[in-house]
Structures are given as structure tokens and as C-alpha cells.
Amino acid sequence: MSSRYFFSILVVLFVTALSLFPAQEFPEVDVRFADKWAHWLMYAAMTTIIGIELGLKNPVKTWMRRIISIAAFSALWGALMELCQACLTTTRNGDILDAAANTFGALCGALALLILYRMVPRLKGVK
């Protein structure tokens, strides 16, 4: 895979695979709301990784619009994965709370990008 966006594509494929694997494949964890924390973490990481890769490879002056677009993509992807779980799998169920955790993760990833873009000039194209 020799894409300019290797890590972004890789993380989206990884999150998609984790979202659609049969639920029995995952070990039980004795942590309250572990499933929601996992959703939050996956989408926060996905948003942050995509934002870093796009910021490093395509610096633009409208970095706030980029952060919003990346967060919107991640949140919509999370909602799509929940819809796919409900409609396309027999071992998974779509859950509105999982979609909310995905969206919250995307928003937290956007916040991390906002902090990174302000702290690291190269990410927002300032030389």
C-alpha cells in the first residue's frame, strides 16, 4: 500500500474490521462501560491520526475547517458502522449509545487536533 494517506486508510480499515467482527471474538473485560470506552478511544484515535496525517501532508490555512471535516467524517463513519452492525451482521447489534460514544470520541479527537495544530506550527502549514 503506497498511498499518501497510508495510516489514515489503515486506521479506518482497522476500526471498520473491529466494528464488524463477530462479538464473540472479543474477550470479556470487567470494566464498567468498557464497550463505550473502546468506541470512544477508537474514534478519538481515528480522528487524531487522520488529522495529523492530513496536517503534515497537506498544510492549508483553513485548518479549523479541516478539523471540523475530519470530526464529521469520523462521527458519520461511526454511525454508519452501527447501522452496518444492525443491518449486515447477525452477531452484532447497532446501538445508539455506541454511536454516541463514537461521536464523542470524534469530538475529543478534534479537540486533540485543535491543541496540536495550535502547538505544532508545521501541522497547520506555518513554516
N, CA, C and O atoms as a GROMACS GRO file, in nm:
protein
  508
    1MET      N    1   0.085  -0.117   0.000
    1MET     CA    2   0.000   0.000   0.000
    1MET      C    3   0.090   0.123   0.000
    1MET      O    4   0.150   0.155   0.102
    2SER      N    5   0.100   0.192  -0.112
    2SER     CA    6   0.188   0.307  -0.122
    2SER      C    7   0.107   0.436  -0.133
    2SER      O    8   0.137   0.521  -0.216
    3SER      N    9   0.008   0.449  -0.051
    3SER     CA   10  -0.078   0.566  -0.054
    3SER      C   11  -0.015   0.681   0.023
    3SER      O   12   0.064   0.660   0.115
    4ARG      N   13  -0.050   0.801  -0.015
    4ARG     CA   14  -0.006   0.919   0.059
    4ARG      C   15  -0.073   0.923   0.196
    4ARG      O   16  -0.025   0.990   0.287
    5TYR      N   17  -0.182   0.853   0.210
    5TYR     CA   18  -0.259   0.854   0.334
    5TYR      C   19  -0.262   0.715   0.396
    5TYR      O   20  -0.367   0.668   0.439
    6PHE      N   21  -0.148   0.652   0.400
    6PHE     CA   22  -0.136   0.513   0.445
    6PHE      C   23  -0.198   0.491   0.583
    6PHE      O   24  -0.281   0.402   0.600
    7PHE      N   25  -0.158   0.571   0.681
    7PHE     CA   26  -0.204   0.550   0.818
    7PHE      C   27  -0.352   0.582   0.834
    7PHE      O   28  -0.422   0.515   0.910
    8SER      N   29  -0.400   0.683   0.762
    8SER     CA   30  -0.542   0.715   0.768
    8SER      C   31  -0.626   0.601   0.714
    8SER      O   32  -0.726   0.561   0.775
    9ILE      N   33  -0.586   0.548   0.601
    9ILE     CA   34  -0.659   0.435   0.542
    9ILE      C   35  -0.650   0.313   0.633
    9ILE      O   36  -0.749   0.243   0.654
   10LEU      N   37  -0.531   0.289   0.685
   10LEU     CA   38  -0.511   0.175   0.774
   10LEU      C   39  -0.599   0.183   0.898
   10LEU      O   40  -0.662   0.084   0.936
   11VAL      N   41  -0.606   0.298   0.961
   11VAL     CA   42  -0.685   0.312   1.083
   11VAL      C   43  -0.835   0.301   1.052
   11VAL      O   44  -0.910   0.244   1.132
   12VAL      N   45  -0.880   0.353   0.941
   12VAL     CA   46  -1.022   0.341   0.904
   12VAL      C   47  -1.056   0.194   0.878
   12VAL      O   48  -1.161   0.146   0.920
   13LEU      N   49  -0.967   0.122   0.809
   13LEU     CA   50  -0.991  -0.021   0.786
   13LEU      C   51  -0.989  -0.100   0.916
   13LEU      O   52  -1.070  -0.191   0.934
   14PHE      N   53  -0.899  -0.065   1.007
   14PHE     CA   54  -0.889  -0.133   1.135
   14PHE      C   55  -1.016  -0.111   1.218
   14PHE      O   56  -1.071  -0.206   1.274
   15VAL      N   57  -1.062   0.013   1.226
   15VAL     CA   58  -1.185   0.044   1.301
   15VAL      C   59  -1.304  -0.026   1.238
   15VAL      O   60  -1.392  -0.076   1.308
   16THR      N   61  -1.309  -0.029   1.105
   16THR     CA   62  -1.418  -0.097   1.035
   16THR      C   63  -1.417  -0.246   1.067
   16THR      O   64  -1.521  -0.304   1.097
   17ALA      N   65  -1.300  -0.308   1.061
   17ALA     CA   66  -1.290  -0.451   1.092
   17ALA      C   67  -1.332  -0.479   1.235
   17ALA      O   68  -1.407  -0.573   1.260
   18LEU      N   69  -1.285  -0.398   1.330
   18LEU     CA   70  -1.324  -0.418   1.470
   18LEU      C   71  -1.475  -0.400   1.489
   18LEU      O   72  -1.536  -0.467   1.573
   19SER      N   73  -1.532  -0.311   1.412
   19SER     CA   74  -1.676  -0.285   1.425
   19SER      C   75  -1.760  -0.399   1.370
   19SER      O   76  -1.872  -0.422   1.417
   20LEU      N   77  -1.708  -0.471   1.273
   20LEU     CA   78  -1.789  -0.572   1.206
   20LEU      C   79  -1.752  -0.716   1.239
   20LEU      O   80  -1.822  -0.809   1.199
   21PHE      N   81  -1.641  -0.738   1.313
   21PHE     CA   82  -1.608  -0.873   1.358
   21PHE      C   83  -1.719  -0.927   1.448
   21PHE      O   84  -1.787  -0.849   1.515
   22PRO      N   85  -1.737  -1.057   1.450
   22PRO     CA   86  -1.836  -1.113   1.544
   22PRO      C   87  -1.800  -1.078   1.688
   22PRO      O   88  -1.683  -1.078   1.726
   23ALA      N   89  -1.903  -1.048   1.766
   23ALA     CA   90  -1.882  -1.003   1.904
   23ALA      C   91  -1.817  -1.110   1.991
   23ALA      O   92  -1.750  -1.076   2.089
   24GLN      N   93  -1.833  -1.237   1.958
   24GLN     CA   94  -1.775  -1.344   2.038
   24GLN      C   95  -1.624  -1.345   2.030
   24GLN      O   96  -1.559  -1.408   2.114
   25GLU      N   97  -1.566  -1.278   1.933
   25GLU     CA   98  -1.422  -1.277   1.915
   25GLU      C   99  -1.350  -1.193   2.021
   25GLU      O  100  -1.229  -1.209   2.040
   26PHE      N  101  -1.421  -1.106   2.088
   26PHE     CA  102  -1.359  -1.015   2.183
   26PHE      C  103  -1.368  -1.069   2.325
   26PHE      O  104  -1.472  -1.122   2.364
   27PRO      N  105  -1.262  -1.057   2.402
   27PRO     CA  106  -1.265  -1.108   2.539
   27PRO      C  107  -1.353  -1.021   2.629
   27PRO      O  108  -1.371  -0.902   2.604
   28GLU      N  109  -1.407  -1.083   2.733
   28GLU     CA  110  -1.486  -1.009   2.832
   28GLU      C  111  -1.391  -0.930   2.922
   28GLU      O  112  -1.287  -0.981   2.963
   29VAL      N  113  -1.428  -0.807   2.952
   29VAL     CA  114  -1.348  -0.720   3.038
   29VAL      C  115  -1.438  -0.674   3.151
   29VAL      O  116  -1.552  -0.633   3.129
   30ASP      N  117  -1.386  -0.681   3.272
   30ASP     CA  118  -1.465  -0.643   3.389
   30ASP      C  119  -1.443  -0.496   3.424
   30ASP      O  120  -1.396  -0.463   3.533
   31VAL      N  121  -1.478  -0.408   3.330
   31VAL     CA  122  -1.470  -0.263   3.350
   31VAL      C  123  -1.606  -0.206   3.310
   31VAL      O  124  -1.661  -0.239   3.205
   32ARG      N  125  -1.656  -0.121   3.396
   32ARG     CA  126  -1.787  -0.063   3.369
   32ARG      C  127  -1.782   0.021   3.241
   32ARG      O  128  -1.694   0.106   3.226
   33PHE      N  129  -1.873  -0.002   3.152
   33PHE     CA  130  -1.884   0.067   3.023
   33PHE      C  131  -1.760   0.047   2.936
   33PHE      O  132  -1.725   0.136   2.858
   34ALA      N  133  -1.695  -0.067   2.946
   34ALA     CA  134  -1.574  -0.095   2.868
   34ALA      C  135  -1.602  -0.081   2.718
   34ALA      O  136  -1.518  -0.030   2.644
   35ASP      N  137  -1.718  -0.126   2.676
   35ASP     CA  138  -1.754  -0.117   2.534
   35ASP      C  139  -1.759   0.029   2.489
   35ASP      O  140  -1.709   0.062   2.382
   36LYS      N  141  -1.819   0.113   2.569
   36LYS     CA  142  -1.831   0.256   2.532
   36LYS      C  143  -1.693   0.323   2.532
   36LYS      O  144  -1.664   0.406   2.446
   37TRP      N  145  -1.608   0.287   2.630
   37TRP     CA  146  -1.473   0.342   2.633
   37TRP      C  147  -1.396   0.298   2.508
   37TRP      O  148  -1.320   0.377   2.451
   38ALA      N  149  -1.414   0.175   2.465
   38ALA     CA  150  -1.346   0.126   2.346
   38ALA      C  151  -1.391   0.204   2.222
   38ALA      O  152  -1.309   0.241   2.138
   39HIS      N  153  -1.522   0.228   2.212
   39HIS     CA  154  -1.573   0.308   2.100
   39HIS      C  155  -1.515   0.448   2.104
   39HIS      O  156  -1.470   0.500   2.002
   40TRP      N  157  -1.515   0.509   2.222
   40TRP     CA  158  -1.461   0.644   2.237
   40TRP      C  159  -1.315   0.649   2.192
   40TRP      O  160  -1.274   0.737   2.117
   41LEU      N  161  -1.237   0.553   2.241
   41LEU     CA  162  -1.094   0.551   2.210
   41LEU      C  163  -1.068   0.530   2.061
   41LEU      O  164  -0.981   0.596   2.004
   42MET      N  165  -1.141   0.438   1.999
   42MET     CA  166  -1.119   0.412   1.856
   42MET      C  167  -1.145   0.536   1.772
   42MET      O  168  -1.067   0.567   1.682
   43TYR      N  169  -1.253   0.606   1.801
   43TYR     CA  170  -1.289   0.721   1.717
   43TYR      C  171  -1.208   0.845   1.751
   43TYR      O  172  -1.186   0.929   1.664
   44ALA      N  173  -1.165   0.859   1.875
   44ALA     CA  174  -1.073   0.968   1.910
   44ALA      C  175  -0.940   0.947   1.839
   44ALA      O  176  -0.883   1.041   1.783
   45ALA      N  177  -0.891   0.823   1.842
   45ALA     CA  178  -0.764   0.791   1.776
   45ALA      C  179  -0.776   0.808   1.625
   45ALA      O  180  -0.686   0.864   1.562
   46MET      N  181  -0.886   0.761   1.567
   46MET     CA  182  -0.903   0.772   1.423
   46MET      C  183  -0.904   0.919   1.380
   46MET      O  184  -0.838   0.956   1.283
   47THR      N  185  -0.978   1.001   1.450
   47THR     CA  186  -0.985   1.143   1.416
   47THR      C  187  -0.847   1.208   1.429
   47THR      O  188  -0.806   1.285   1.342
   48THR      N  189  -0.778   1.177   1.536
   48THR     CA  190  -0.646   1.238   1.559
   48THR      C  191  -0.545   1.193   1.454
   48THR      O  192  -0.470   1.276   1.402
   49ILE      N  193  -0.542   1.066   1.424
   49ILE     CA  194  -0.445   1.014   1.325
   49ILE      C  195  -0.472   1.072   1.187
   49ILE      O  196  -0.378   1.114   1.118
   50ILE      N  197  -0.596   1.076   1.146
   50ILE     CA  198  -0.629   1.134   1.016
   50ILE      C  199  -0.589   1.281   1.013
   50ILE      O  200  -0.530   1.329   0.916
   51GLY      N  201  -0.620   1.353   1.120
   51GLY     CA  202  -0.587   1.496   1.125
   51GLY      C  203  -0.438   1.522   1.122
   51GLY      O  204  -0.393   1.616   1.056
   52ILE      N  205  -0.361   1.441   1.192
   52ILE     CA  206  -0.216   1.458   1.191
   52ILE      C  207  -0.160   1.430   1.052
   52ILE      O  208  -0.078   1.505   1.001
   53GLU      N  209  -0.206   1.320   0.993
   53GLU     CA  210  -0.154   1.286   0.861
   53GLU      C  211  -0.192   1.391   0.756
   53GLU      O  212  -0.109   1.428   0.674
   54LEU      N  213  -0.314   1.438   0.759
   54LEU     CA  214  -0.354   1.540   0.663
   54LEU      C  215  -0.283   1.672   0.691
   54LEU      O  216  -0.247   1.744   0.597
   55GLY      N  217  -0.263   1.705   0.817
   55GLY     CA  218  -0.195   1.829   0.851
   55GLY      C  219  -0.050   1.828   0.809
   55GLY      O  220   0.004   1.930   0.766
   56LEU      N  221   0.014   1.712   0.821
   56LEU     CA  222   0.155   1.703   0.783
   56LEU      C  223   0.174   1.701   0.633
   56LEU      O  224   0.273   1.752   0.582
   57LYS      N  225   0.080   1.642   0.561
   57LYS     CA  226   0.100   1.624   0.417
   57LYS      C  227   0.034   1.732   0.333
   57LYS      O  228   0.077   1.756   0.220
   58ASN      N  229  -0.068   1.797   0.384
   58ASN     CA  230  -0.140   1.899   0.308
   58ASN      C  231  -0.168   2.021   0.394
   58ASN      O  232  -0.284   2.048   0.427
   59PRO      N  233  -0.066   2.096   0.430
   59PRO     CA  234  -0.092   2.212   0.514
   59PRO      C  235  -0.176   2.317   0.439
   59PRO      O  236  -0.150   2.348   0.323
   60VAL      N  237  -0.275   2.368   0.506
   60VAL     CA  238  -0.361   2.472   0.449
   60VAL      C  239  -0.386   2.577   0.556
   60VAL      O  240  -0.359   2.555   0.674
   61LYS      N  241  -0.436   2.690   0.512
   61LYS     CA  242  -0.462   2.798   0.605
   61LYS      C  243  -0.593   2.778   0.679
   61LYS      O  244  -0.613   2.835   0.786
   62THR      N  245  -0.683   2.698   0.625
   62THR     CA  246  -0.815   2.677   0.687
   62THR      C  247  -0.814   2.550   0.770
   62THR      O  248  -0.892   2.459   0.743
   63TRP      N  249  -0.728   2.543   0.869
   63TRP     CA  250  -0.713   2.421   0.948
   63TRP      C  251  -0.832   2.396   1.038
   63TRP      O  252  -0.860   2.280   1.071
   64MET      N  253  -0.905   2.499   1.078
   64MET     CA  254  -1.025   2.477   1.160
   64MET      C  255  -1.132   2.403   1.079
   64MET      O  256  -1.198   2.313   1.132
   65ARG      N  257  -1.149   2.440   0.955
   65ARG     CA  258  -1.245   2.371   0.868
   65ARG      C  259  -1.203   2.225   0.849
   65ARG      O  260  -1.288   2.136   0.844
   66ARG      N  261  -1.073   2.202   0.840
   66ARG     CA  262  -1.022   2.066   0.825
   66ARG      C  263  -1.055   1.982   0.949
   66ARG      O  264  -1.100   1.868   0.936
   67ILE      N  265  -1.035   2.037   1.066
   67ILE     CA  266  -1.064   1.965   1.190
   67ILE      C  267  -1.212   1.930   1.197
   67ILE      O  268  -1.248   1.817   1.232
   68ILE      N  269  -1.297   2.024   1.164
   68ILE     CA  270  -1.442   2.000   1.167
   68ILE      C  271  -1.479   1.892   1.066
   68ILE      O  272  -1.560   1.804   1.096
   69SER      N  273  -1.420   1.898   0.947
   69SER     CA  274  -1.449   1.797   0.844
   69SER      C  275  -1.405   1.658   0.887
   69SER      O  276  -1.477   1.560   0.865
   70ILE      N  277  -1.288   1.648   0.948
   70ILE     CA  278  -1.238   1.519   0.992
   70ILE      C  279  -1.326   1.463   1.104
   70ILE      O  280  -1.358   1.344   1.104
   71ALA      N  281  -1.363   1.548   1.198
   71ALA     CA  282  -1.450   1.503   1.307
   71ALA      C  283  -1.587   1.460   1.254
   71ALA      O  284  -1.643   1.361   1.299
   72ALA      N  285  -1.640   1.535   1.158
   72ALA     CA  286  -1.768   1.498   1.098
   72ALA      C  287  -1.758   1.364   1.026
   72ALA      O  288  -1.847   1.280   1.037
   73PHE      N  289  -1.649   1.345   0.951
   73PHE     CA  290  -1.628   1.216   0.883
   73PHE      C  291  -1.625   1.103   0.984
   73PHE      O  292  -1.692   1.001   0.966
   74SER      N  293  -1.547   1.119   1.091
   74SER     CA  294  -1.534   1.013   1.192
   74SER      C  295  -1.667   0.983   1.259
   74SER      O  296  -1.702   0.866   1.278
   75ALA      N  297  -1.741   1.086   1.295
   75ALA     CA  298  -1.871   1.065   1.359
   75ALA      C  299  -1.969   0.996   1.265
   75ALA      O  300  -2.042   0.906   1.306
   76LEU      N  301  -1.971   1.039   1.139
   76LEU     CA  302  -2.060   0.975   1.042
   76LEU      C  303  -2.017   0.831   1.014
   76LEU      O  304  -2.102   0.743   0.996
   77TRP      N  305  -1.887   0.807   1.011
   77TRP     CA  306  -1.837   0.669   0.993
   77TRP      C  307  -1.882   0.581   1.109
   77TRP      O  308  -1.924   0.467   1.089
   78GLY      N  309  -1.874   0.636   1.230
   78GLY     CA  310  -1.920   0.562   1.347
   78GLY      C  311  -2.068   0.529   1.340
   78GLY      O  312  -2.109   0.418   1.374
   79ALA      N  313  -2.149   0.624   1.295
   79ALA     CA  314  -2.292   0.599   1.280
   79ALA      C  315  -2.316   0.494   1.171
   79ALA      O  316  -2.402   0.407   1.187
   80LEU      N  317  -2.241   0.502   1.063
   80LEU     CA  318  -2.253   0.403   0.955
   80LEU      C  319  -2.216   0.264   1.005
   80LEU      O  320  -2.281   0.166   0.969
   81MET      N  321  -2.112   0.254   1.088
   81MET     CA  322  -2.072   0.123   1.141
   81MET      C  323  -2.182   0.065   1.230
   81MET      O  324  -2.206  -0.055   1.226
   82GLU      N  325  -2.247   0.149   1.308
   82GLU     CA  326  -2.358   0.100   1.391
   82GLU      C  327  -2.474   0.054   1.304
   82GLU      O  328  -2.538  -0.046   1.335
   83LEU      N  329  -2.501   0.125   1.198
   83LEU     CA  330  -2.607   0.086   1.105
   83LEU      C  331  -2.570  -0.046   1.036
   83LEU      O  332  -2.656  -0.134   1.019
   84CYS      N  333  -2.444  -0.060   0.997
   84CYS     CA  334  -2.398  -0.186   0.935
   84CYS      C  335  -2.408  -0.302   1.033
   84CYS      O  336  -2.444  -0.413   0.994
   85GLN      N  337  -2.375  -0.277   1.161
   85GLN     CA  338  -2.390  -0.383   1.260
   85GLN      C  339  -2.534  -0.427   1.272
   85GLN      O  340  -2.563  -0.546   1.286
   86ALA      N  341  -2.625  -0.332   1.267
   86ALA     CA  342  -2.768  -0.365   1.281
   86ALA      C  343  -2.823  -0.436   1.158
   86ALA      O  344  -2.907  -0.526   1.170
   87CYS      N  345  -2.776  -0.398   1.041
   87CYS     CA  346  -2.836  -0.449   0.918
   87CYS      C  347  -2.758  -0.560   0.848
   87CYS      O  348  -2.818  -0.642   0.778
   88LEU      N  349  -2.627  -0.564   0.865
   88LEU     CA  350  -2.546  -0.655   0.786
   88LEU      C  351  -2.484  -0.770   0.864
   88LEU      O  352  -2.431  -0.864   0.804
   89THR      N  353  -2.490  -0.766   0.996
   89THR     CA  354  -2.430  -0.874   1.073
   89THR      C  355  -2.538  -0.947   1.154
   89THR      O  356  -2.644  -0.892   1.183
   90THR      N  357  -2.507  -1.071   1.188
   90THR     CA  358  -2.601  -1.149   1.271
   90THR      C  359  -2.551  -1.160   1.415
   90THR      O  360  -2.626  -1.201   1.503
   91THR      N  361  -2.426  -1.124   1.438
   91THR     CA  362  -2.370  -1.137   1.573
   91THR      C  363  -2.354  -1.004   1.644
   91THR      O  364  -2.316  -1.001   1.761
   92ARG      N  365  -2.381  -0.894   1.576
   92ARG     CA  366  -2.366  -0.762   1.637
   92ARG      C  367  -2.498  -0.688   1.629
   92ARG      O  368  -2.582  -0.716   1.543
   93ASN      N  369  -2.517  -0.594   1.719
   93ASN     CA  370  -2.636  -0.510   1.719
   93ASN      C  371  -2.593  -0.364   1.714
   93ASN      O  372  -2.501  -0.323   1.785
   94GLY      N  373  -2.660  -0.287   1.631
   94GLY     CA  374  -2.635  -0.144   1.631
   94GLY      C  375  -2.689  -0.084   1.760
   94GLY      O  376  -2.794  -0.126   1.809
   95ASP      N  377  -2.618   0.011   1.816
   95ASP     CA  378  -2.656   0.069   1.944
   95ASP      C  379  -2.639   0.220   1.936
   95ASP      O  380  -2.533   0.270   1.899
   96ILE      N  381  -2.743   0.292   1.972
   96ILE     CA  382  -2.739   0.438   1.968
   96ILE      C  383  -2.636   0.492   2.066
   96ILE      O  384  -2.574   0.595   2.041
   97LEU      N  385  -2.617   0.424   2.179
   97LEU     CA  386  -2.516   0.468   2.276
   97LEU      C  387  -2.374   0.446   2.223
   97LEU      O  388  -2.284   0.523   2.253
   98ASP      N  389  -2.356   0.341   2.144
   98ASP     CA  390  -2.226   0.322   2.079
   98ASP      C  391  -2.201   0.434   1.977
   98ASP      O  392  -2.090   0.486   1.967
   99ALA      N  393  -2.305   0.470   1.902
   99ALA     CA  394  -2.291   0.580   1.806
   99ALA      C  395  -2.260   0.710   1.879
   99ALA      O  396  -2.181   0.791   1.831
  100ALA      N  397  -2.321   0.730   1.995
  100ALA     CA  398  -2.292   0.849   2.075
  100ALA      C  399  -2.147   0.846   2.125
  100ALA      O  400  -2.079   0.949   2.123
  101ALA      N  401  -2.100   0.730   2.168
  101ALA     CA  402  -1.960   0.717   2.212
  101ALA      C  403  -1.865   0.742   2.096
  101ALA      O  404  -1.760   0.805   2.114
  102ASN      N  405  -1.900   0.694   1.977
  102ASN     CA  406  -1.819   0.719   1.857
  102ASN      C  407  -1.810   0.870   1.830
  102ASN      O  408  -1.703   0.923   1.803
  103THR      N  409  -1.924   0.936   1.836
  103THR     CA  410  -1.929   1.079   1.810
  103THR      C  411  -1.850   1.157   1.915
  103THR      O  412  -1.775   1.249   1.882
  104PHE      N  413  -1.866   1.118   2.041
  104PHE     CA  414  -1.792   1.185   2.147
  104PHE      C  415  -1.641   1.164   2.128
  104PHE      O  416  -1.562   1.256   2.151
  105GLY      N  417  -1.602   1.044   2.087
  105GLY     CA  418  -1.461   1.018   2.058
  105GLY      C  419  -1.411   1.105   1.944
  105GLY      O  420  -1.300   1.158   1.951
  106ALA      N  421  -1.491   1.120   1.839
  106ALA     CA  422  -1.452   1.205   1.726
  106ALA      C  423  -1.436   1.350   1.771
  106ALA      O  424  -1.344   1.419   1.728
  107LEU      N  425  -1.525   1.396   1.858
  107LEU     CA  426  -1.515   1.532   1.909
  107LEU      C  427  -1.391   1.550   1.997
  107LEU      O  428  -1.324   1.654   1.990
  108CYS      N  429  -1.360   1.451   2.078
  108CYS     CA  430  -1.238   1.458   2.161
  108CYS      C  431  -1.113   1.454   2.073
  108CYS      O  432  -1.015   1.522   2.102
  109GLY      N  433  -1.117   1.374   1.967
  109GLY     CA  434  -1.006   1.373   1.871
  109GLY      C  435  -0.990   1.509   1.804
  109GLY      O  436  -0.878   1.554   1.781
  110ALA      N  437  -1.102   1.574   1.773
  110ALA     CA  438  -1.097   1.708   1.714
  110ALA      C  439  -1.036   1.807   1.813
  110ALA      O  440  -0.960   1.895   1.773
  111LEU      N  441  -1.071   1.793   1.939
  111LEU     CA  442  -1.012   1.880   2.042
  111LEU      C  443  -0.861   1.857   2.051
  111LEU      O  444  -0.784   1.952   2.062
  112ALA      N  445  -0.820   1.731   2.045
  112ALA     CA  446  -0.676   1.700   2.046
  112ALA      C  447  -0.608   1.762   1.924
  112ALA      O  448  -0.497   1.815   1.935
  113LEU      N  449  -0.674   1.756   1.809
  113LEU     CA  450  -0.617   1.817   1.688
  113LEU      C  451  -0.607   1.968   1.703
  113LEU      O  452  -0.507   2.029   1.663
  114LEU      N  453  -0.709   2.028   1.759
  114LEU     CA  454  -0.706   2.173   1.780
  114LEU      C  455  -0.587   2.212   1.866
  114LEU      O  456  -0.517   2.309   1.836
  115ILE      N  457  -0.564   2.138   1.972
  115ILE     CA  458  -0.450   2.164   2.060
  115ILE      C  459  -0.319   2.141   1.984
  115ILE      O  460  -0.227   2.222   1.993
  116LEU      N  461  -0.312   2.030   1.910
  116LEU     CA  462  -0.189   2.000   1.834
  116LEU      C  463  -0.163   2.105   1.727
  116LEU      O  464  -0.049   2.150   1.711
  117TYR      N  465  -0.266   2.145   1.653
  117TYR     CA  466  -0.249   2.242   1.546
  117TYR      C  467  -0.204   2.377   1.602
  117TYR      O  468  -0.130   2.449   1.536
  118ARG      N  469  -0.248   2.410   1.723
  118ARG     CA  470  -0.205   2.537   1.784
  118ARG      C  471  -0.062   2.528   1.837
  118ARG      O  472   0.012   2.626   1.836
  119MET      N  473  -0.024   2.409   1.884
  119MET     CA  474   0.108   2.393   1.945
  119MET      C  475   0.218   2.361   1.844
  119MET      O  476   0.334   2.397   1.865
  120VAL      N  477   0.183   2.293   1.735
  120VAL     CA  478   0.284   2.249   1.638
  120VAL      C  479   0.260   2.324   1.507
  120VAL      O  480   0.171   2.286   1.431
  121PRO      N  481   0.337   2.427   1.480
  121PRO     CA  482   0.314   2.510   1.360
  121PRO      C  483   0.317   2.432   1.229
  121PRO      O  484   0.246   2.467   1.135
  122ARG      N  485   0.399   2.326   1.221
  122ARG     CA  486   0.411   2.252   1.095
  122ARG      C  487   0.277   2.187   1.056
  122ARG      O  488   0.249   2.171   0.938
  123LEU      N  489   0.195   2.149   1.153
  123LEU     CA  490   0.069   2.084   1.121
  123LEU      C  491  -0.029   2.177   1.052
  123LEU      O  492  -0.113   2.131   0.975
  124LYS      N  493  -0.020   2.306   1.078
  124LYS     CA  494  -0.113   2.399   1.014
  124LYS      C  495  -0.048   2.476   0.899
  124LYS      O  496  -0.105   2.573   0.849
  125GLY      N  497   0.070   2.434   0.858
  125GLY     CA  498   0.131   2.489   0.737
  125GLY      C  499   0.215   2.612   0.759
  125GLY      O  500   0.255   2.676   0.661
  126VAL      N  501   0.245   2.649   0.881
  126VAL     CA  502   0.331   2.764   0.906
  126VAL      C  503   0.474   2.716   0.903
  126VAL      O  504   0.511   2.625   0.977
  127LYS      N  505   0.555   2.773   0.819
  127LYS     CA  506   0.695   2.730   0.805
  127LYS      C  507   0.785   2.813   0.894
  127LYS      O  508   0.907   2.792   0.896
   0.00000   0.00000   0.00000
